[in-house]
């Protein structure tokens, strides 16, 4: 019963901390007990898959919380190529969001998180294509690095390495890389740089996490060969908690909000099946760690440490955890003398945190601002308190590079707060940003400094070291410098403390369309990163374009203030495209970055430095109609894109849809996955179809064939499939060259399908009523031709259009042919 109580309190604290992920941990006695149990388990497991949300949170939670194993998830990519259900961010910015969602998931289920440099470049139909784009040698090296650094006893693959071409190429590739790395990590001649840095390592065994659907089929289960299958029951139920491991896992999986993976917890026995692939297979088919010593006896000199720590579990004092301090400090001294560098580092870190937690030691370093410039100054508020009776003193506070902040012995008397404010000057020249975005990479791989490869996030901009004395034992406790403020509603709010440029710029419109030779005014906003700056800004442009004036002066008094200047941009006579790039000059220093903020409740506040630029496209485009109604779906930038070519776009609240309110629109566009994510559409579909019948144009973008809110997606029968064309350069055949959607007001030709990005489209219909006319045919190499990418049906006096073409990617990317085709679809009947 005591164990259930402990788990209950521990999980409560984890769930609370997930909501306030940037706040410092303030553990309960029950969480301290849980961490003590983990301290006494010397074993590790690594789960490997391709993307955020691929991981089996149920198994990760079971490994971390039931077995107490050090558990991590290696996601090969950051999910940059997926869709976003919470906002308009795609590509790199979506990768930042999904990185933080994975970290929130691991905070919930108790695991750790790692990545490679591979980019999620979109759906891939074969591992051959995936590994070519990823650069197999580099990404395999990253997997080898992760294994050597983490040193797992057990590796578990989410996907099957033996099925190339049958599923997402990223999925299969993740398993293939894991299987190959398993045989390389113990060879110092393979990737010798990481062998030298981390040493070689040989995991004990490698598994494939077979899907539950296979073994939950009674007939298939009865016929399955179970000789090499490990069967686990991860459905542990805790009566005093009222939660199962499956419910914990659902809370973790529900962190993947940008993917719409909110999950309902499951109860009762839950089986997981692991197929043995390589290594030493155990006789006990329910014990992943059989034959692996996970006690302190595993390391030389560990028996004496175990003799101190093991009894603490049986005699844990929930009323006063500080009673353990003498024992923990003695163990700390012994662990610091271990010859095994891996377990020494891991267990010293765990012990340090336990010592601080048992003593109620709170240490914090808070800056008076959320950002400074390189080499900038700030005020730092130091707080330290000892909330136990054990004698603790603060010997000094230093920086990692050895500078002294405080060099005066301070006795931390029981429950007496020590606080002081000191001036600080940063020694850093660089700026804060997701490290994998600092340099331009390739299509398939990010660039990163060697020391940062694999880390889930960028290290803190500034740190301080609290040098503490616990009697004769000295601890050097590192704390990140943070920023916090009080919000009238939320209370204490934490944000990262960052180093940002003196000035940033932005062009609000990321794609600027020039349908003719007329000039356009292009605003450039300059934002001050410090007080009192003045300089010049110029707008670099592609060859053949003209910008006036050549440069402009600006002056800003206060940090955070902004000024907008206007440039006049004239396109060339013929079709052309390129980028406008603001460049700011402050004396001899130049700045060319835009500061993007990402602020969602479920992840920490993020600021990302991106190249400041806007794509300019000179195209010959005409349109009919002016007023477009837009029903938002899973989040995209189509409304802004349509406004760039002169449409007036009005967002339609699905709950307010009525015949009267929509009758004056020239066309209505339904956002991506709206019929998967907007329940109100189930009750408004008849009104929308009546709008079409009365002469309107309704353009519906792609939906998945799962969890549709209505069976009546269209006025005629229409069946969605998983058909997709992932090669953005695949040949497109125009089936109906004389159809008005392809002739008016713009003549669509093969050239309009040049320059598309990431893919042609996805989730095409594969069956439809004869009223639908397929306009295009396309396919990936070696795949059969599909004709469902663009279907148009006359209905009454109007037109219903269903398309799986990825306009949500193409329009924000400024693909001229996609704009011309979209304008034609909106112009039908006008």
Phi, psi and omega in degrees: 000322179298320180299319179296320178298317180299312181297321179301311182293321180298314181294322178301317181292323178296315181296322179296317182291332177298322180292326181241063194296339183267353178284151177292150179289139176228080193288149172280169176299327181291322177290324176301318179298317178300316180293329176295320177298318179294326178301326185269010177245119182250076179202155185215152180223139181239124177260136185231129174207191192263321191227162162303137181086356175281339188288151176271094184294333179295316181286321178298316179297318180296317179297316185282322189258328177272308180281336184070023178285148169291118190234138179220157174245124173261105175267122184298324180237174177258011176075028185295335186266005183277190176258166186233114181270352184252351181185188185271356186293134174225175179053234188301319182291325174295322177299324177295315180298313185289333172299313181291327176295322177296320178296322176295322177297318180290326173301328184279315185264357173092005180269177172250171187224136175223163178221166163255186179270002183294144180258136171283095185271009180113176184298138178232134185272350182210145180295332178300314178296316182302309186289336175288315181290322181289338191072086189306319183300317182289314183289326174297321176298325178292323177293316177301317179301313182298319181291316179295324182285318184276331179055059179286143170284325184231134173244137181233122176269140176282329188240165184268125182282352187263010187235047180298139179089352183261350181206188180308127181300329177296320181298306181299320182296322180301319179288320179297319179295320180296315180297317180291319181296326180305326182270352184257333194294342181262008181252110183295345179279344179266124184048065188296336181296314180283333175297321179289323185283317186248349187085166176271165183203146175234109175299154184286320184202155182235135182233160168247124181281087181304145181290141182296332184297330180291310185279345176276357172273110186306319183292314180292322180298319182296330183265354185289145174278110185263009186294334180239028182250131171263127181250121183243144172255106182257013183267035182308132178245134180248106188303316182289342179269322185076016179234147175252167175300326177295327178288323174298315181299324180293325176295323177293311182296330181289352173291341181278061187289328180293342177261357182068042184254033172305133190231140175269132182296146179251150183237161181091178179302137177226121184265145169234137180243129180240121179270125178291132181245312185213160174102214183256112183273134184273160177279326180280111187280011178235006185235105181295331187257019180301134179083000179250122179285111181255013177265178178295342178294348181298329184248147178298127183087002184282337183300319181293326178290315178299325180296334177276316190273324184302316180294341182294330178296316182288334185244027185296134181260099181291335180282330183213080179299340181295345177298340180278348189305314179303320180290317180295321180293323176296317178296322180301316180297320180290319179297323181296345179259003179297146179273342179280107187293329182293301183291333176299312181294315183296311186284331174296320179295316179295317180295319178303314181294321178297318179298314179297317183292318180295327178273359183060034183279120178247124181231131183210146177229112188242126177278157180274002180214157182274350181200148172231173173269165175307136183064022185279166180253151177201165176261135184242122176266120180261133174228134176216135178212140176251114183255038174225175177270357181286135182291121180227140176227149176263107185285317180190169171231128182229173173259161180302334179270010171097001179285141180270130176260312175226130180227060181213126184295126179237116173287125178270091182291150185307121174060027175249117186285133171253126181216141177205158179243130181230146175282143182228148173232120180290145175260002184277136177265332183276177180249164178273138176184159171307120191299331182284354179254002184292327179238148178288128179261202177261186177299325188249349187222135170281159171258146180203147173300147185305320185287348182255348184304128177096339181294143180289329186216167178285133177302156182301149181295319182224145177224158171229159181241120174271114179266110188249148171249123169250087188064236180274351182270132181250134177238135174251102188260120181271134175230136173289141170286130182236172173238139175215156178212169180257123176262135183301334181260311186275341184082226184288119182240128178257144173222158175295147171267127191228162174249118187233161182295163178294334181206143174230164180225162174208144168255114188304318179273118183278341174227125181241117184263131175247098183285352178210201183269358183294142177287159175225148174277130181242114179279141173236123180259128178255131182241129182282132174261002174202172177286153168054073174234148174210148182183203180234155176228135175237162183241099178292145190215162179291160177297137180096344176266156179237140179228132176221147353290168181299324176204164181223150177273151172215159178210128182229132185273320190240144174302132181093345179284162184221160176217136180250128176244154185246129172249146176261120185246127180244125181279166174286173182289326184255169182301136183199156174209158181177203184229137167269130184227109177294142176226119181261139176243121171244093186065240181264005182255141183238145184224135184218028183249153172250141178258117181252131177255142176235116188225096176235149185297330189271354179226161178297153176301131184236140170236130187235130175268122180235160174302132178278114184194163173217137178280133176247136184227120173262110181227157172269107184220138174233159180213160173236146184086160183229320190263116181243129172264138183234125176259112184290142177248245184276001178107116175201176183251024180298316180304314178298319181298320180291326178295334180295333181255020168098004176281148170262111188254128179244126177286131182256122174285118183306326181293338184260008182294125174213160181302321182293321186284338184251356190293336185267359178285140174288331176201154175238129179250134178254125184294168183300137175058025179298323181281359170261337193237350183244095185300328183300335182296337177298331183259354183247358187296321180297322179295317180295318180290329174294324176301317178295315183301329181271010173117004181273168175246126179239119181248114182255123177271175196302148170228159172273160183274008177252138173060043172290141182281348178211148175277345183262069184289330186218168179291342178232167183301135183208123181247124179275152178226188175258014179299138179205160175237111189267342179277111182294348179254008182297151182292138177246127177258127178275113186277326184233074186298341181260004178293140182303332179293342181247001183236338188223135357276358180243136178279114182271129180230180179303327184295339179288352178254015173274146173079014177290158186242143171068319184191168170275313182176180189206157178051051179290147167297148176240353174219140180203157178294155183296345177291336178282138176249116175284131185260335186227152172232145182198164176193156170280159179304136179073001176258152176292156180291139176241142183243015186263008186290331182214110182241135179232134178228131170285134180221111186062233180264003184237192182230136172249127181241130171239128182221136171259003176301142187276061177300330182295341173264321189287318182294312176298337178273359177072033179282113190298318181296326178293321176297317182296318180291318180296320178298322178296317181296321178289338183272355181305129176082351180269000000 
